[in-house]
Amino acid sequence: VCVVTACLCPCLDAATVSGAEQETAAVIFLHGLGDTGHSCADALSTLRLPYVKYTCPHAPRTPATLNMKMEMPSWFDLMGLSPDAPEDEAGIKKAAESVKALIEHEMKNGIPANRIVLGGFSQGGALSLFTALTCPRPLAGTVALCCWLPLPLPGLPPGSQRQCQGPDHPSVSWGPGTQGSRTVWDPDSREARVRCHTRQGPVQDLPRCHA
């Protein structure tokens, strides 16, 4: 299995696992706070399908308020763990645009959006949910593990709710954590927002997991 690091767009590097055959589908998976794409790529390489390209981007190193402002790989700033903690709206939206650039990159390489799955773990899972719900392209699906949906409903741009209606909207598989230090709040109220935005798109609740 070949895992390489490459610059896929001006703002993100990534670890990738190439398909053994012609690549007709892609998985983009986002790591959690303090991690890198290498660990995700290593894990996905054991599950690989021959026609799928796996891309695991690395978050930029930035100060994390939650961890005494230590610099570490982080998709956006985390300021607290409580449900009413302030959120880094600008950082979340900027990170989402970077992920959308990766999606566009794969599309330019011949993989249509409806053959691209976006996923993530912990902070990366939160970003994958937000990105999928605000993406102008209907994706094949979203897998979000041990995470939450960031930003209140009004924070989603106009039109995102419309894009999530209809049979073409992707499935959302969400496994919210209950005991991890980064997902200590009850995700049920935020899950209602996911259901609202997917409308006719199915939501599959995965077994509870640890962050």
Long-range contacts (C-beta under 8 A, 24 or more apart in sequence): 1-45, 1-48, 3-38, 3-41, 3-42, 3-45, 5-37, 5-38, 5-58, 8-55, 8-57, 8-102, 8-105, 9-98, 9-101, 9-102, 9-105, 10-101, 11-60, 11-98, 11-101, 12-57, 12-58, 12-60, 12-98, 12-101, 12-102, 13-37, 13-57, 13-58, 14-55, 14-56, 14-57, 14-58, 14-102, 15-40, 15-41, 15-55, 15-56, 15-57, 15-58, 16-41, 16-53, 16-54, 16-55, 16-56, 17-41, 17-44, 17-45, 17-48, 17-53, 17-54, 17-56, 18-53, 19-48, 19-49, 19-50, 19-51, 19-52, 19-53, 20-48, 20-50, 21-50, 21-51, 22-51, 23-51, 23-52, 23-53, 23-111, 24-51, 24-52, 24-111, 24-115, 25-49, 25-51, 25-52, 25-53, 25-111, 25-115, 25-116, 25-117, 25-140, 26-52, 26-53, 26-54, 26-55, 26-106, 26-111, 26-115, 26-116, 26-117, 27-52, 27-53, 27-54, 27-55, 27-116, 27-117, 27-118, 27-119, 28-55, 28-56, 28-57, 28-99, 28-102, 28-103, 28-106, 28-116, 28-117, 28-118, 28-119, 29-54, 29-55, 29-56, 29-118, 29-119, 29-120, 29-121, 29-124, 29-128, 29-143, 30-56, 30-57, 30-59, 30-75, 30-99, 30-118, 30-119, 30-120, 30-121, 30-123, 30-124, 30-125, 30-127, 30-128, 31-56, 31-58, 31-59, 31-73, 31-120, 31-121, 31-124, 32-120, 32-121, 32-122, 32-123, 32-124, 32-125, 32-146, 32-182, 32-211, 33-64, 33-66, 33-67, 33-72, 33-73, 33-74, 33-75, 33-78, 33-122, 33-123, 33-182, 34-64, 34-67, 34-72, 34-73, 34-74, 35-73, 36-73, 40-121, 53-106, 53-111, 55-102, 55-106, 57-98, 57-99, 57-102, 59-95, 59-124, 74-123, 75-123, 75-124, 75-127, 76-123, 76-127, 76-150, 78-123, 78-182, 81-181, 81-182, 81-184, 81-185, 82-185, 83-185, 83-186, 83-189, 87-150, 87-151, 89-151, 89-155, 92-127, 92-130, 92-150, 92-151, 95-127, 95-131, 96-127, 96-130, 96-131, 96-134, 99-127, 99-128, 99-131, 100-131, 100-135, 100-136, 103-135, 103-137, 103-139, 107-137, 113-137, 113-138, 113-139, 113-140, 114-138, 114-139, 114-140, 114-168, 114-170, 115-140, 116-140, 117-141, 117-142, 117-143, 118-142, 118-143, 119-143, 119-144, 119-145, 120-144, 120-145, 120-147, 121-145, 121-146, 121-147, 121-211, 122-146, 122-147, 122-177, 122-180, 122-182, 122-183, 122-211, 123-147, 123-182, 126-150, 129-172, 129-174, 129-194, 130-156, 132-170, 132-172, 133-160, 133-164, 133-194, 133-197, 134-160, 135-163, 136-163, 138-163, 138-168, 138-169, 138-170, 139-170, 140-170, 141-170, 141-171, 141-172, 141-173, 142-170, 142-171, 142-172, 142-173, 143-173, 144-172, 144-173, 144-174, 144-175, 145-175, 145-177, 145-206, 145-209, 146-175, 146-176, 146-177, 146-180, 146-182, 146-183, 146-209, 146-210, 146-211, 147-174, 147-176, 147-177, 147-183, 147-211, 148-176, 148-183, 148-185, 148-187, 148-190, 149-187, 149-190, 149-191, 149-193, 149-194, 153-193, 153-196, 156-197, 160-197, 161-196, 161-197, 161-199, 164-197, 164-198, 164-199, 164-201, 165-199, 165-200, 166-199, 166-200, 166-201, 167-200, 169-198, 169-199, 169-200, 169-201, 170-201, 171-201, 171-202, 171-203, 171-204, 172-198, 172-201, 172-202, 172-203, 172-204, 173-203, 173-204, 173-206, 174-203, 174-204, 174-205, 174-206, 175-205, 175-206, 175-207, 175-208, 175-209, 176-208, 176-209, 177-208, 177-209, 177-210, 177-211, 178-208, 178-210, 179-210, 179-211, 180-210, 180-211, 181-211, 182-211, 183-211
